[in-house]
Amino acid sequence: MSSSDGATLKSNRKACHQARDLFFDCYDKNNGNQSKCRLELKEFENHCPVSWVQHFMRKHKFEKYKEELTKEGLLSDKDAPPRA
């Protein structure tokens, strides 16, 4: 792999992560109402591989689930698996 390929991969990954963050910011601000974040979702899907979008969506949902369990006292911070 040439250095230009590496730079391209890095910039693509950065664009994906920025699009992901913008989508989840919108998603969380709208209490999980995905229909209010259509543009952000489209950018997220355009900048990231499908498998990454699926992974990030599952991970976000799981993180929110863990937060809810912790808030309800069903899971303590020490019981939660470490973040990778």
Buried (B, 14 or more C-beta within 10 A) or exposed (E): EEEEEEEEEEEEEEBBBEBBEBBBEBBEEEEEEEEBBEEBBEBBBEBBEEEBBEEBBEEBEEEBEBEEBBEEEEBEEEEEEEEE
